[in-house]
């Protein structure tokens, strides 16, 4: 593999890094993950990797991790951790293989494949949201590189996606406006749909922008249940990641939609309420407090779980540190305080790629792994906080501009001050 240009600092520093230097180190380690854990022949990125060992035997890639890898390379170049010619060539290889080698159904990528062969594994679904995450990376990469080969392959990737097929269950529901979560060749379309409040905002923005004939009623029909936690009004949804996935690529600051929602406020309030729940610590887990919070979907001593609070609560004492770091765009003071505190007070919760995916002091458990999409949300969140690069790249694409317009998102100066919803 081609090494990053600048070597990482050792993990046994006498004085832990602080502030911007610590964010920089976390970003550097995340870029290293996407570089090291993407196959040199295909560009396909592992879903997870060991964090406490120099190597591992994982060989499963996810299309969502690939999308974040395509976004990580420009960040690495801009911060001079990757040589531009090497990152360009890796991007070319990845895009070419996404178009020619990665299995798909009508443009919708299978969730998991072998990272070397591209063969579908685990009978995984052709996933609507994971294809959307990959597409976001493809579009950002195309805008950054402005390379003829990348532009051609990005266009081919976009053009083959059959948006109506995934929305209407192959035409069986011609008036449907809510996307299915995916499709299995063995059983057909997944019955569950993206009809609530979750990570799917990006899916609708992309679909509306890519297919001008797509039914746009789904954005306004999506459920937006409210919950008030100690004076913090949130759109109900427990895990932090659902408030951060679309935001990794698409900004919602000082905007409202046709229903009057400001989704930047929704994301900020979700983080603040999640933190307040950690301070309240109703189940008395070890460590919880103003600088120890972050319930999201993650590994845990009891397996992979969708932890979250408040609104609906799932909690066994496991936090996801990268989710709190990713929140820095919305809660900079609280996130930076967390980052410094956990690095200082929990030195064992650290590895070659930074914080583990999950950490549970009550059970004396540290996740041995990191997960690509969580590192990706952290990496893009920090970069958007520091420079806005990923947001600028994403919003410079015509698909995003049309998608925002068709979703009814409009600029409302000062609306970040609230309320969550105007005119309710």
N, C-alpha and C positions, 0 to 999 in steps of 0.2 A: 504494500500500500504506500501511497505517497504521503509523507508525514506533513503535519501542519508546520508552517514556517517557523513559528515561535513556540518553543517548548513550554509546557505548563509548569507552573511553580510546583514545588513539592507540597505534599499534603501535611507535612509535619513542621509547619512554621511555628517559631516561638511565639510570635505575636500574630494572631489571626487578622486577616484583612478586614477592613471596615468600609462601609459606605459604598461609593462608586467603584472603588477598587475591588470590593467583594462581588458586586454585581458583574464587573468585568470578568472576574475569574470564573464565575458561574456560567456566563455566556461562553467563555473560551472552552470550558469543559463540555458544554452542550454541543458546540461546533465540532469538537473532537469526537463526540459520540456519533454524530451524523456522518462525519468523514470516515472514522474507523469502522463503523458498523454498517456501512453500505458496501455491497459487494463490488469489487473493482471491475468485474466483467459486465454486470447487469445494472449497477447503480441502485439495486433494490435494498432498502434499509430494514434492518432487523426491528421487529416489534419491541424487543427488550434485549438487554445485555447485562452481564454481571458488573456490579459496581465495586465489589470487594475482591476481585481477582483479575489478573491481567488478561485472561482469555476465558472463553466459555464455549459451549457446544450448541448454543442456540442457532437455528438455521431458518427460522420463520420470519418473513418480512410482512409488513402491513402497508397497504397503499397509503394510509394516512401518514405513517412515519415517512414515507417517500416524499409526500407533499411538504412536510416540514424540513426534510433534508434539502429539497430544492430551494427553500427559503433560507436555510442556514448558510448555504454557500456564498450568496451575496454578502451576508453579514460578516462571514469569515474574511472575505476579500476586503471589504471596507475597513475592517479592523486589523488588516494585515496579518491575519493568522493563516490565511491560505494564499498561495500564489494564484494570481488571476488566470494564467493559462491552464493550470491544473484544474481549478474549479470550473472553468468554462468547458473543458473536455469532459469532466465528470458529469456536468449537466447535460451535455450533448448525448453522452452514453445513456444516461437515465431516461431522457425523453424518448430517444430512439427505441429503447426497450419497452417503455410504457406503451408505445404505439404498436410495436411489432411482436412483443413477447409476453407481456402481462395479460393473463386471461380476463376476458370481459364478456358481458352479455349486453348487446346494444349500447356499448360504451360504458356500462357500469362495471367497475372493477370488483373482482372478488377480494374480500376483506384480507385474507391471509394466503400467502404463497411461499414456496421455497425460495430463499433469497438468491440462490444460484441458478436454478432451472426455471423459475417462474411458475412451477406447477402448483395448482390449487391444493391447499391442505385443509384438514379438519372439516371437510365438507362445508367450508365457510360460504356465506351468502355473497351475492353481488350486492354490495352495500351502497345505499344512496348517500348516507352521510360521509362515509369514508372516501367514496369517490369525490365528494364535494371538497373534502380537506385536501386530497391530492390535487384536484383541479385548482384550488386556491394557490398551491405552491407552483403549479405549472404556469399559471397566469402571472404570478409575481416574477418568476424566473424569466419569462418571455419579456416582460417590461424592463427588467434589469439588464439583460445581456444584449437585447436587440441584435441577435445573431441570426442570420438567414436560416440555418438549419434548425435552430431552436424554435424560431417563429413558425416554420413549416410544420414541425412536429406538434407544437402547441395547438396550431389550428386544426390539425388532423385529430388530435385528442379531443378538442372541443366539439368539432363537427360530427363526430360519430355518436355522441351522447344523445339518446332518444329520451328527452325529458317527458314527453307525454306518455310514453310507454310505462315509465315508473310512476307517474301520477295517476294514470287511469287503469292500472292493472292490465296493461296490454290491450286497452280499448274496451274491456268489460265494464268499466265504470266511466262512460264518456263525459259525465258532468262533474266528476271528482276534481277537487282542487287541492287536496292534501296528498303529499307524497307518501308512498309506501316506504317502510324502512329497508326493504330489500327484496331479493328474489333468490330462490333456491332452484336449481335444475331438477332436484328430486321432488319438490313439493309446490313450486310456484311462488307467488307473491306472499310476503310476510303480511299477516293480517294487521299487525300494529302499524300505525301511521304517525307521521310527524305532525301531530295535531295539538300538542300542548306547548309548554314553554321549556325549551331545552336548547341544545346546541345547534339547532337546525336553521337559524336565521340565514346563514350563509348559503344553504342549499336553495332557498327560495330566491335570494338575491341573484345568484348565478343563473338559475333556471329562467327567471323573468328577463334577465339581460341577454341570455343566449338564444332564447326562443321567443320572439315577439308575439307569437300566437298562443302562448301558454296562459291558461286560466290563472288570474292573480287573486281570486277570491280567498284563497287559503290563508294569505297573510292576515287578513282581517277576521277570519273565522277561528284562528288559533286561540286556544284557551289561555287566558291571562288571569289566573287566580291570585288574589292578594293575601298577604299575611302581614300583620303588624307585630313586630317583636320589640318590645320596650321602646316604642316610639319610632322604630325604623321600619318604614314601609317597603316591602319587597314583593316582587312577583314570585310566587311560591315555586320553589325548586331547590332541593337540598344541596347536592354536590356542587362545589365551586366550579368545577370544569365546565358545567353547562352554561355558566355565565362568562366563560373565557374563550371558548373554542372559536366561535365566529369572530369575537373581538380580537383574536390573534391577527386576523387579516383585514377586517373591515371595521372602520371607526364609526361610532354612533354619538360622539360628543356634540352637544348643542344641536341635536336633531330631535324631531318628533315625527311619528307616523300619523296616518289618518285617524287612528284611535286616540291620539294625544300622548302616546308613551314616549318617554325619553329612555332609551335602553342603556345609555351611559349611567344614568342615575340608578337604573335597575341593577346594573353590575356593581356599582360602588356600594349600594345599600346591601346587596347580597354578601359582599365581603365584610362590611361593618357588622352585619347581623351575625355572620358566622363567627367573627371575632368575639362579639358580645356573648354568644353562646359558650365559647371557650372560657371566657372570664367567669361566667356564671357556673359552668362546670357542674350541671345538676347530678351527674353520675359519679362525681368525685374521682375522676381519672388523674393519674399522676402526671404532673407537668403542665396541665392546662392553665392558661392565664392570658394576660394581655399580650405576651410575646410567645405564646405557644397555642396555635390554633390552626385551622386549615383542614376542614373535613371535605373530602372529595372522593371520587372513585379511585381506588388504589388497592395494591396488595395489602394483606394484613395477616396476623397470625392465624386467622380463620379462613384464609383464601381471599380471592379478589372480591371486593364488596363496593357497593355504591354508597359511601358514607356521606352524610349531609345533615345540616341543620341551619336555621330553624325552618319552620313551615311543615316539613315532614322530617322526622329524625331517625337516623341510623348511625349508631356510634358505638364503637367498642374500644375506644381509647387510641385509635390509630389516626394520625394526621398525614397529610401529603404536603411536605414542605414546598415542593415546586409550585403548588397552587397558590400559596401565599406570596411567593416571589412574583408569579405571573400577575397578581393583583396590583403590582406597584404602579401601573398606569392609572389606577383609580384610587388607591389608598397608599400613596407613597410614604407618608410618615409611619403608618402602622406596619407596612411591609418591610421597610428598611429596618425598623426597630426589631422586628421578628428575625430578619436575616442575620443581623449582628448577634442577637441574643442566642439563637440556636447554634450558630457557629462557635460562639464562645463557651456556652454552657453545656453543649452536647457534642463534644468533639468526635465521639465515636460514630455519630450519624453522618458519615462522610466517606467518600470513596473517589475513585479515579474520575468519575463524571459528576462529582459534587454530592448533593443530598440524595439519600435513597428515595425510592418511590413511596415507601411507607415507613412510619416510625411509631412504635408503641412503647413508651417507657413503662407503662403499667405492667406490661407482660415481658419487659426486658427484651424486646424484639426489634431488630433493625433489618429491614428488607435487604437482601443481598443484591437486588437488581435495581435497575432503572428502566423506565418505559419511555419509548420514543415520543409518543404524543404529549406526554407530560413535560418532558424536557423541551419539546417544541413550543408548547404554550408558554413556558417560562422564558425561553430564548426570545421569542417574538414579543412577548409582553415587555421584557426589559428593553429590547431594542426600540420598541414604539415609545416607551417612556423616555429613553435617552435621545433618540433622533427622529422617531416617526417614520423610519425607512420603510418598514413592511406595509404600513398603512398607505404611504404615498405610492408605493409600487402597485398595490392592489387597486387603489382608487383611480390610478391613471389608465386603467384598462376600460375600454368602452363597455364591456359586459357589466362591470360594477356600476358604471354611471347609469346605464339603462335600467339595471336591476333596482337601484335605489329609487329611481323615478317611478317605476312601475309598482314598487312596494309602498309608495306614498311617503317615503322618507324625505323630509325637507329640513333645511337649516332654520333653526330658531335660536338666534343669539341669546345667550344668557340662560338657556333652559337647563343647563347643568346644575343650576341652583335649585331646581325642582319646581313643582312637585314631580313625583314619579309619573303621574298621568294628569294631563291638563283637560279640564272640561268634563270630568267624570261625574 
